[in-house]
Amino acid sequence: MFNYPLGGRKIDISISYAHNLWLDVVYDAGVLPFILLIAFTLIAAFSLVRFIRLDFPVFLKALLISIYVAFFTIFMTEPILATKERFYFTVFCLIVGVTQGLNMNFQKRKFNLKK
């Protein structure tokens, strides 16, 4: 990673992809996209933690936790962006957006009730 910071599949590994979303990005595209993807992943994780702390129904919390765990498990074990399974990442982005939207709507509703 440090010898080839621009990626381009120049890193010598014995297989055609790294079997991990984040390592595949650094292998294909380089360090900068890797850092951006790590930042997006952290935003998603913090969004989920914030969602869990808010006063939502337990069923909804359990559902979103299950979805996030499933996505992170897939991301850790499968080459999502290196193969034709990019749809998983797109759906993950949608789920993160829904989580962010629920968090913002809850905060707005809570703020309006205090007025």
C-alpha positions in Angstrom: 0.0 0.0 0.0 2.8 2.4 0.8 4.9 1.4 -2.1 2.1 2.0 -4.6 -0.1 4.7 -3.1 -2.0 5.2 -6.4 -3.2 1.5 -6.5 -3.5 0.1 -10.0 -3.2 -3.5 -8.9 0.6 -3.2 -8.7 0.8 -4.6 -5.2 1.9 -8.2 -5.4 -0.7 -10.5 -3.9 -1.2 -14.1 -4.9 -4.9 -13.7 -5.8 -6.7 -11.4 -8.1 -8.5 -9.4 -5.4 -8.1 -8.9 -1.7 -11.5 -10.3 -0.5 -12.3 -7.2 1.5 -14.0 -4.0 0.4 -11.5 -1.6 2.0 -8.4 -3.5 0.9 -9.8 -3.9 -2.6 -10.2 -0.2 -2.9 -6.6 0.5 -1.8 -5.5 -2.3 -4.2 -7.4 -0.9 -7.2 -7.7 2.8 -6.6 -5.0 3.8 -4.1 -4.8 5.4 -0.7 -7.0 8.5 -1.1 -10.1 6.6 -2.1 -9.3 4.2 0.7 -9.2 7.0 3.2 -12.5 8.4 1.9 -14.1 5.0 2.1 -12.9 4.6 5.7 -14.4 8.0 6.5 -17.7 7.0 5.0 -17.6 3.7 6.9 -17.0 5.6 10.2 -19.9 8.0 9.4 -22.1 5.0 8.8 -21.0 3.4 12.1 -21.5 6.6 14.1 -24.9 7.1 12.5 -26.0 3.6 13.6 -24.7 4.2 17.1 -26.6 7.5 17.2 -29.7 5.8 15.9 -29.5 3.1 18.7 -29.2 5.8 21.4 -32.3 7.6 20.2 -35.8 6.7 21.2 -36.9 4.4 18.4 -38.9 1.2 18.6 -36.8 -1.8 19.6 -37.9 -3.8 16.5 -36.6 -1.0 14.2 -33.3 -0.9 16.1 -32.9 -4.6 15.9 -33.7 -4.6 12.2 -31.2 -1.8 11.4 -28.5 -3.5 13.6 -29.0 -6.7 11.7 -28.8 -5.0 8.3 -25.6 -3.2 9.3 -24.0 -6.4 10.7 -24.9 -8.2 7.5 -23.4 -5.5 5.3 -20.2 -5.2 7.3 -19.8 -9.0 7.3 -20.2 -9.1 3.5 -17.7 -6.1 3.2 -15.1 -7.9 5.3 -15.3 -11.2 3.4 -16.2 -10.5 -0.2 -14.7 -8.4 -2.9 -17.7 -6.0 -3.4 -16.2 -3.4 -5.7 -13.8 -5.7 -7.6 -16.6 -7.9 -8.8 -20.1 -7.3 -10.2 -21.6 -7.1 -6.7 -21.5 -3.3 -6.5 -25.2 -3.3 -5.9 -24.5 -4.3 -2.3 -22.5 -1.1 -1.7 -25.2 1.0 -3.4 -27.9 -0.5 -1.2 -25.6 0.1 1.8 -25.3 3.8 0.9 -29.1 3.9 0.7 -29.5 2.3 4.2 -27.0 4.8 5.6 -28.9 7.6 4.1 -32.2 6.3 5.6 -30.5 6.0 9.0 -29.2 9.6 8.7 -32.6 10.8 7.7 -34.3 9.1 10.6 -31.8 10.6 13.0 -32.3 14.1 11.6 -36.1 13.8 11.6 -36.0 12.6 15.2 -33.8 15.6 16.2 -36.1 18.1 14.4 -39.2 16.6 15.9 -37.6 16.7 19.4 -36.5 20.3 18.8 -40.0 21.4 17.7 -41.6 19.8 20.7 -39.4 21.9 23.1 -40.6 25.2 21.5 
